[in-house]
Amino acid sequence: MHNTGNSIKLLTGNSHPKLAEAVAARLGIQLTPCHVSKFLSLETSVQIHSSVRDEDVFILQSPSPPDVNDHLMELLIMISACKTASAKRITAVIPCYPYARQDKKDKSRAPITAKLVANLLAVAGADHVITMDLHASQIQGFFDIPVDNLFSEPSLMSYIKQEIPNWKTAIMVSPDAGGAKRATALADQLNLDFALINRKRRRDMTASFHGGFSHIPTVPPTPTGTVPPTPSGSDSGSNHGAQDPDDEERVETMELLVGDVRGRVAILVDDMIDTGHTVRLAAQVLRENGASEVYALISHGLLSDTTMENLKDLPVQKLVVTNSIDQTDRIAACDGMLETIDIAPVIAESIRRTHNGESISALFRPDYF
């Protein structure tokens, strides 16, 4: 074992202190005293109350709704503070990478904000990034510094084996083509069958053609210098939090494209859930095709506050997410339907191995934890 000769300093902001405390306990260390607050002007204030000179610094921050931008700013300022305090190495530990769905230019004048975040982290002074279940693994290519993308699959497999009855006859389901690779990897590891749901969006032309073209809706002109309102909404498969304005006239449907779920437990897997719209549609399709039970296993539970009242009505037996985002309040609001998987052991071990210069590839083995 190679040790760098300096100690681990673990800091955290206001995004998920419970996870940071659990990671520190696993490492057998204390969190480095750090006070993160706001001035009356709402500017972020960071005060680190312990020396980090020549230390191996890890900053755990998981930006999440509704304070994504505040959490991101806290992380950047903490990195900069440690950099100017002569830290030997600074690793940003970001279990849920912010703006990950904005990872490509999929329409005219669209920003690639995931790349912007990568630039901000590097400019602030980060030397290394540890994250988990990136929405698109190609985001690693946005960085000019090392990135370790951990996977939640081993933890998900442990949950399936321990908590889902008759899991050996279950079927793994992806709610869209983009998640097929994740679902098939889990299915192969567990020796289960695989099913794929196809999501289609078609324009609803009923209103346009009813009674002729005179009924085609018109859009009033937008005054110069203003921006027309955009309907909000997002789901686990979308690339942006805002819905395309054209989607107002589209009807979204889902159909089972591959696999037979009749009479079987269906395990729906995805990397992210926000409004729950995708999970709701997919679970309904599985029920209609004869699935006896539906479990939804999701890596990151963004779970926008506006949808909390509907989460407990999702047509699933259990909604299971990792604790990459703090779910304490949401668990209480969902009457036992929402459960979490603890990723603190994975994060702690990745920090320990990074500090000691060991390979972290062992963390990808399904039987490691």
For each residue, the residues with C-beta under 8 A, 3 or more apart:
1: 356 358
2: 356 357 358
3: 355 356 357
4: 56 88 355 356 357
5:
6: 54 55 56 88
7: 29 55 56
8: 27 29 55 56 58 351 352 355
9: 32 50 52 55 56 57 58 87
10: 20 23 24 27 29 31 32 58 59 60 351
11: 31 32 34 48 57 58 59 60 78 82
12: 15 16 17 19 20 31 34 59 60 61
13: 34 36 59 61 71 74 75 78
14: 17 36 67 70 71 74
15: 12 61 62 63 64 67 71 74 326
16: 12 19 20 60 61 62 64 95 323 324 325 326
17: 12 14 20 21
18: 21 22 323 326 328
19: 12 16 22 23 60 62 95 323 324 326 343 344 347
20: 10 12 16 17 23 24 31 60
21: 17 18 24 25 31
22: 18 19 25 26 342 344 348
23: 10 19 20 26 27 60 344 347 348 351
24: 10 20 21 27 29 30 31
25: 21 22 28 344
26: 22 23 344 345 348 349
27: 8 10 23 24 348 351 352
28: 25
29: 7 8 10 24
30: 24
31: 10 11 12 20 21 24 34
32: 9 10 11 48 49 50 52 57
33: 48 49 50
34: 11 12 13 31 46 47 48 49 50 78
35: 45 46 47 49
36: 13 14 44 45 46 47 74 78
37: 44 45
38: 42 43 44 45
39: 42 43 44 45
40:
41:
42: 38 39
43: 38 39
44: 36 37 38 39 70 73 74 77
45: 35 36 37 38 39
46: 34 35 36 74 77 78 81
47: 34 35 36
48: 11 32 33 34 52 78 81 82 85
49: 32 33 34 35
50: 9 32 33 34
51: 55 85
52: 9 32 48 55 57 82 85 86 87
53: 85 86 87
54: 6 86 87 88
55: 6 7 8 9 51 52 87 88
56: 4 6 7 8 9 87 88 89 91 355
57: 9 11 32 52 82 87 88 89 90 91
58: 8 9 10 11 91 93 130 351 354 355
59: 10 11 12 13 75 78 79 82 90 91 92 93
60: 10 11 12 16 19 20 23 93 95 347
61: 12 13 15 16 71 72 74 75 78 92 93 94
62: 15 16 19 71 94 95 96 324 325
63: 15 67 68 69 71 72 75 94 96 98
64: 15 16 67 68 71 96 302 325 326
65: 68 302 303 304 305
66: 304 305
67: 14 15 63 64 70 71
68: 63 64 65 71 72 98 99
69: 63 72 73
70: 14 44 67 73 74
71: 13 14 15 61 62 63 64 67 68 74 75 98
72: 61 63 68 69 75 76 98 117 120
73: 44 69 70 76 77
74: 13 14 15 36 44 46 61 70 71 77 78
75: 13 59 61 63 71 72 78 79 92 94 121 124
76: 72 73 79 80 120 121 124
77: 44 46 73 74 80 81 124
78: 11 13 34 36 46 48 59 61 74 75 81 82
79: 59 75 76 82 83 90 92 121 124 125 126
80: 76 77 83 84 124 125
81: 46 48 77 78 84 85
82: 11 48 52 57 59 78 79 85 87 90 125
83: 79 80 87 90 124 125
84: 80 81
85: 48 51 52 53 81 82
86: 52 53 54
87: 9 52 53 54 55 56 57 82 83 90
88: 4 6 54 55 56 57
89: 56 57 127 128
90: 57 59 79 82 83 87 125 126 127 128
91: 56 57 58 59 126 127 128 129 130 351 354
92: 59 61 75 79 121 126 128 129 130
93: 58 59 60 61 129 130 131 347 350 351
94: 61 62 63 75 97 98 129 130 131
95: 16 19 60 62 131 132 300 322 324 325 343 347
96: 62 63 64 100 131 132 300 302 324 325
97: 94 100 114 117 131 134 135 139
98: 63 68 71 72 94 117
99: 68 102 113 114 116 117
100: 96 97 103 114 134 135 136 139 272
101: 114 135 234 238 239 240 241 272
102: 99 110 111 112 113 114 239 240
103: 100 112 114 115 135 136 138 139 239
104: 112 136 239
105: 110 111 112
106: 110 239
107: 110 244
108:
109:
110: 102 105 106 107 240
111: 102 105 116
112: 102 103 104 105 115 116
113: 99 102 116 117
114: 97 99 100 101 102 103 117 118 135 136 139 142
115: 103 112 118 119 142
116: 99 111 112 113 119 120
117: 72 97 98 99 113 114 120 121
118: 114 115 121 122 139 142 143
119: 115 116 122 123 142
120: 72 76 116 117 123 124
121: 75 76 79 92 117 118 124 126 129 143 145
122: 118 119 126 143 144 145
123: 119 120
124: 75 76 77 79 80 83 120 121
125: 79 80 82 83 90
126: 79 90 91 92 121 122 129 145
127: 89 90 91 145 146
128: 89 90 91 92 145 146 147 148 354
129: 91 92 93 94 121 126 143 145 146 147 148
130: 58 91 92 93 94 147 148 150 347 350 351 354
131: 93 94 95 96 97 134 147 148 149 150
132: 95 96 149 150 151 152 299 322 324 343 346 347
133: 149 150 151 152 271 299 300 324
134: 97 100 131 137 139 140 149
135: 97 100 101 103 114 139 271 272
136: 100 103 104 114 139
137: 134 140 149
138: 103 141 142
139: 97 100 103 114 118 134 135 136 142
140: 134 137 143 147 149
141: 138
142: 114 115 118 119 138 139
143: 118 121 122 129 140 146 147
144: 122
145: 121 122 126 127 128 129
146: 127 128 129 143
147: 128 129 130 131 140 143
148: 128 129 130 131 350 354 360
149: 131 132 133 134 137 140
150: 130 131 132 133 346 347 350 360 363
151: 132 133 154 363 364
152: 132 133 155 156 299 322 341 343 346
153: 156 157 182 185 186 189 364 366
154: 151 157 158 346 363 364 365 366 367 368 369
155: 152 158 159 322 341 342 343 346 369
156: 152 153 159 160 186 269 297 299 320 341
157: 153 154 160 161 186 189 190 366
158: 154 155 161 162 341 369
159: 155 156 162 163 164 297 320 341
160: 156 157 163 164 167 170 190 267 297
161: 157 158 164 167 190
162: 158 159
163: 159 160 318 320 339
164: 159 160 161 167 170 265 267 295
165: 265
166: 169 170 265
167: 160 161 164 170 190 192 265 267
168: 192
169: 166 264 265
170: 160 164 166 167 192 264 265 266 267
171: 187 192 193 194 195 259 260 261 264 265 266 267
172: 183 184 186 187 190 192 193 194 195 267 269
173: 183 194 195 196 197 259 261 266 267 268 269 282 286
174: 177 179 180 182 183 184 194 195 196 197 268 269 270
175: 179 197 199 236 237 254 268 270 278 279 281 282
176: 179 180 197 198 199 237 278
177: 174 180 196 198
178: 237
179: 174 175 176 182 183 237 269 270 271
180: 174 176 177 183 184 196
181: 184 185
182: 153 174 179 185 186 269 270 271
183: 172 173 174 179 180 186 187 194 196 269
184: 172 174 180 181 187 188 194
185: 153 181 182 188 189
186: 153 156 157 172 182 183 189 190 192 267 269
187: 171 172 183 184 190 191 192 193 194
188: 184 185 191
189: 153 157 185 186 366
190: 157 160 161 167 172 186 187
191: 187 188
192: 167 168 170 171 172 186 187 267
193: 171 172 187 259 260
194: 171 172 173 174 183 184 187 258 259
195: 171 172 173 174 256 258 259 260 261 266
196: 173 174 177 180 183 256 257 258 259
197: 173 174 175 176 254 255 256 257 282 285 286
198: 176 177 254 255 256 257
199: 175 176 237 252 253 254 278 281
200: 252 253 254 255
201: 247 250 251 252 253
202: 250 251 253
203: 246 249 250 251
204: 207 249 250 251
205: 208 209
206: 209 210
207: 204 210 215 216 217 249
208: 205 213 215 216 217
209: 205 206 212 213 215
210: 206 207 215
211: 214 215
212: 209 215
213: 208 209 216
214: 211
215: 207 208 209 210 211 212
216: 207 208 213
217: 207 208 249
218:
219: 228
220:
221:
222: 226 227 228
223: 226
224:
225:
226: 222 223
227: 222
228: 219 222 245
229:
230: 242 243 245
231: 242 243 245 247 248
232: 241 242 243
233: 242 243 275 277
234: 101 238 240 241 242 243 274 275 304
235: 238 273 274 275 276 277 278 279
236: 175 270 271 272 273 274 278 279 298
237: 175 176 178 179 199 270 278
238: 101 234 235 241 243 274
239: 101 102 103 104 106
240: 101 102 110 234 243
241: 101 232 234 238 274
242: 230 231 232 233 234
243: 230 231 232 233 234 238 240 247
244: 107 247
245: 228 230 231 248
246: 203 249 250
247: 201 231 243 244 250
248: 231 245
249: 203 204 207 217 246
250: 201 202 203 204 246 247
251: 201 202 203 204
252: 199 200 201 281
253: 199 200 201 202 281
254: 175 197 198 199 200 281 282 284 285
255: 197 198 200 285
256: 195 196 197 198 259 261 285 286 289
257: 196 197 198
258: 194 195 196
259: 171 173 193 194 195 196 256
260: 171 193 195 264
261: 171 173 195 256 264 266 286 289 290 291
262: 289 290 291
263: 290 291 292
264: 169 170 171 260 261 291 292
265: 164 165 166 167 169 170 171 291 292 293 294 295
266: 170 171 173 195 261 286 291 293 294 295
267: 160 164 167 170 171 172 173 186 192 295 297
268: 173 174 175 279 282 283 286 294 295 296 297 316
269: 156 172 173 174 179 182 183 186 296 297 298
270: 174 175 179 182 236 237 273 278 279 296 297 298 299
271: 133 135 179 182 236 298 299 300
272: 100 101 135 236 298 299 300 302
273: 235 236 270 276 278 279 296 298 300 301 302 303 319 321
274: 234 235 236 238 241 302 303 304 307
275: 233 234 235 304 306 307
276: 235 273 279 280 303 307 310 311 314
277: 233 235 280 281
278: 175 176 199 235 236 237 270 273 281 282
279: 175 235 236 268 270 273 276 282 283 296 298 314 316 319
280: 276 277 283 284 314 315
281: 175 199 252 253 254 277 278 284 285
282: 173 175 197 254 268 278 279 285 286
283: 268 279 280 286 287 294 296 314 315 316
284: 254 280 281 287 288 315
285: 197 254 255 256 281 282 288 289
286: 173 197 256 261 266 268 282 283 289 291 294
287: 283 284 290 291 294 315
288: 284 285
289: 256 261 262 285 286
290: 261 262 263 287
291: 261 262 263 264 265 266 286 287 294
292: 263 264 265
293: 265 266 317
294: 265 266 268 283 286 287 291 315 316 317
295: 164 265 266 267 268 316 317 318 320
296: 268 269 270 273 279 283 314 316 318 319 320
297: 156 159 160 267 268 269 270 320 321
298: 236 269 270 271 272 273 279 301 319 320 321
299: 132 133 152 156 270 271 272 321 322 324
300: 95 96 133 271 272 273 321 322 324 325
301: 273 298 319 321 322 324 325 327 330 338 340
302: 64 65 96 272 273 274 325
303: 65 273 274 276 307 308 311 321 325 327 330
304: 65 66 234 274 275 307 308
305: 65 66 308
306: 275
307: 274 275 276 303 304 310 311
308: 303 304 305 311 330 333 334
309: 312
310: 276 307 313 314
311: 276 303 307 308 314 319 330 333 334 337 338
312: 309 333 334 335 337 338
313: 310
314: 276 279 280 283 296 310 311 319 337
315: 280 283 284 287 294
316: 268 279 283 294 295 296 319 337
317: 293 294 295
318: 163 295 296 337 338 339
319: 273 279 296 298 301 311 314 316 334 337 338 339
320: 156 159 163 295 296 297 298 338 339 340 341
321: 273 297 298 299 300 301 303 324 325 327 338 339 340 341
322: 95 132 152 155 299 300 301 340 341 342 343
323: 16 18 19 326 327 340 341 342 343 344
324: 16 19 62 95 96 132 133 299 300 301 321 343
325: 16 62 64 95 96 300 301 302 303 321
326: 15 16 18 19 64 323 329
327: 301 303 321 323 330 331 338 340
328: 18 331 332
329: 326 332 333
330: 301 303 308 311 327 333 334 338
331: 327 328 334 338 339 340
332: 328 329
333: 308 311 312 329 330
334: 308 311 312 319 330 331 337 338
335: 312
336:
337: 311 312 314 316 318 319 334
338: 301 311 312 318 319 320 321 327 330 331 334
339: 163 318 319 320 321 331
340: 301 320 321 322 323 327 331
341: 152 155 156 158 159 320 321 322 323
342: 22 155 322 323 345
343: 19 95 132 152 155 322 323 324 346 347
344: 19 22 23 25 26 323 347 348
345: 26 342 348 349 369
346: 132 150 152 154 155 343 349 350 363 369
347: 19 23 60 93 95 130 132 150 343 344 350 351
348: 22 23 26 27 344 345 351 352
349: 26 345 346 352 353 360 363
350: 93 130 148 150 346 347 353 354 360 363
351: 8 10 23 27 58 91 93 130 347 348 354 355
352: 8 27 348 349 355 356 358
353: 349 350 356 358 359 360 362 363
354: 58 91 128 130 148 350 351 357 358 360
355: 3 4 8 56 58 351 352
356: 1 2 3 4 352 353
357: 2 3 4 354
358: 1 2 352 353 354
359: 353 362
360: 148 150 349 350 353 354 363
361: 364
362: 353 359 365 368
363: 150 151 154 346 349 350 353 360 368
364: 151 153 154 361 368
365: 154 362 368
366: 153 154 157 189
367: 154
368: 154 362 363 364 365
369: 154 155 158 345 346
